[in-house]
Amino acid sequence: MGAVTARVLVVEDAEAIRTAVVSGLGEAGFGAAGRPDGRTIEDDLATFRPDLVVLDVMLPGRDGFALLDVVRRHSDAGVVMLTARDAVDDRLRGLHGGADDYVVKPFALAELVARVTAVLRRMGRTPATVEVGDLVIDAAAGTVLRRGAPVELTATELRLLDYLATQRGRVVSKGQILTRVWGYTDYDPNLVEVHVSALRRKLGEPRLVHTVRGLGYVLRAEGEAET
């Protein structure tokens, strides 16, 4: 892992949201690109060739539904729609039009990344399992094996391990983990330490989750180098 597993195009006119989503998807191991509208979507589908498109419904020019139709006619990419909280009709229209999922604004970045990941897994665009040494992770099935034996993890510990696996060999900070696993950055960083310690205890030896002093944590099998 650590390499790009899938490409995601984000079409969102709000710059702050677009930038945060592209950054979050990049940290999750995806190749992500952002556009403020759909003026170039036909070219993007042909050249960037996204595996999934995140579409805001309310866009200048062609709206998200018009772009959904373009994606369905020109690509086999998955689609996740971004809709307003009270726009039930929009959500139904998007799903009937071929969208694979939707996320309601305002949303936690972790939720959007999780939904994108789930759609891509259902489409077979990301590996079903991740292997790190003698550890086998199947986040979609909620199972973890170490030397063939099941490891019982809480939902939060599984999200933490899955994120570290997407960043295998890369050092990730406590802030990055808080954003990706919990969806916020204003929690006590000690929360990360507590869950990392619990995860290490359950995974056993030799240690796979390593501390890089002053920087964060890295998931790495014995003998593997940091990237």
N, C-alpha and C positions, 0 to 999 in steps of 0.2 A: 504494500500500500504506500501512501504518500504520493503516488503518481495520480494524475487526473483520471478519474473513473468515468466521468460523463461531463458533457457540456450543457450549460444552462443559460438561456437568454432571458434577461429580466427587462420587461417593458413597463416602465413606471415613470410618470411625469414628475413626481415629487423627488427632488434630487437627494434629500437626506435619506429617504426610505430606499431609493434605488442604490445609493452608495453603500448603505448598511447591509442590504440584502446581498449585493455582489460580494462584499467583503466576507460576510458570514458564510456564503456558499464556497468561496475560495478557501476559507479556513477549514471547511468540512471536506476539502479534497476535490471539489468540483472545479472545472474550468468555467468561469462565469463572465458574462459580458452584459452591460446595461445600455438601454436605449430610452430616451425620454418620450418617444412616441413610435408609431408604427410605420413611419415613412419609408424606412429601409428594410422592412421585415422580409419582403420577398428575396432581396439580396442576402440578408442574414441567414435565411433558411438554406440558401444555396451555397454560401461560402463558409459561414460559421458552423452550419449543420448541427444545430442544438439537438440534444437528446430530449430536452424538456424546455418549455417556454413558460415563464411566469408572467401572466397578463393582468394588469390592472383593468378593471371595467371602465372606469371614468378616465379617458385619455383625450387629449386634443386631437382633432382630425378624426381618423377612424377610431371608433371605440373598441373596447376589448372584445365585444361579440363579433364585430367585423373582422378583427384580427384572428379570432378563434377560427372563423370560417376559412381564412387564408391558410392558417397552419394546417387545418384538416385537409385542404385541397392540395397542398404542396409538400407535405411532410408527414412522417409517422411519429413526430415528437409528441411526448406527453405534454399536457397543459394543466397548470394550476392557476386558478383565477383568484384575484384579490377583490373582495367586495366589501361594501359598507355593512355595518352591523345589522341595520334594519332592512336590508335589501334582499328579502327572501325571494322575490320574483327574479332578481338578477341571478341568484345562486341556482335556482331551478332552470332558468333559461340557459345558463352556462353548462350545467350538467346535461341537459337535453341536447345541447348543441355539440357535445362531444368532449367537454372538459373532464379531466380525470379526477380533479379534486378542487376544493376552494378553501381559502383562508380568509377569515373575517377581520377587517381592520377595526381598531388597532390590534396588532398581533405581536406576540413574543417572537423574536428572531428564531429561537430554538424550535418553536412550533412549525414555522415555515420550512426550515431546513429539514425537520423530521418528516414533514409531509412530502416534500420534494424527494427525499431519499426513499420513502415508502413507495411512491409512484414509480420511480426508476427501478426499484427492486422488483415490483410486480411486472414491469416491462422486460425484465432480464437485462437491464442496462448497467447494473452494478453487480459485483460478485455476491452470491448468496451467503458465503462464509468468508471469514478472514482468518488466516493462520499466522500466528506469531510464535515461532519455535514449536513447542508442543501444546500450544493453546489454540483452540478452534472456537471462533465466535460466530454465531448466527443470530444477529440482532433481530432480524425479522421474526424468527421463530422463538426468540427469547431464551436461547440455550447457549451455554458456555461449557466447553470440555477442556480439561487439563490432563494430559497423558491418558486420554480416553475416558476419564471419570468426570461426571457432571459437577459443575461448580454452581452452587445456589447463590444468586445475587438478587438484591432488591432492584426495582425498576430504575432507581436513580443510579445505582452502581453499574447497571447494564448500560445506561446512556453514557456514563462517564467512560467506561471501558470502550464502548463503540466509538466515541469521539477520539480517544487516544489512539485507537486502531486506525482511524481514517488519517491520523497524523503520524503514523508509525515512523519512528526514526527522527521526528522533528520535536524540538522542545516547544511546549505550549505553556503560556503563563497562567497563573491563577485567574486573572481577569478574563482570558480567552475561555477558560473552562467554565467560569461562572456564566458567561454570556451564552455559550453553546449548550451547556447541560441544564442550567436553571433558567436561562432566558433573561437574566438581569445582571447588572454589574455592581449593585449597591448592597450585596450581601457581605457578611463578614468573610474574608478570605480563609479564616480558620475552618469554614464549612468545607472547603475543598480539601484541606489537610485531613480532616476527620474521615471523609469519604475515601480519599486515597489510601489512608492507613487501613481502613476496613477492607478495601479492595485488595490490597497487598496481602493482608492476612488470609483472605479467602483463596487467593490464587496460589499461595504457598511459594516454595523455593524450587529452583533458583528464581530470584526476583526478576520481574518483567517491567514493573513500573519504577523508573529511576528518578531521583531528584537531581536537578541541575541547580546548584546553589545560586540563589539570586535571580534565577531565570524562570524556573517552573519544573515541569515534569516531562518525561519522554517514555513511551512504550517501546521497548527494544529487547529482543532476545539476546542471550549471551553470545558474544562474538560479533554482533551487528554494530555498525558505526552509526553515529548521529549524522543526519543530513542537514 
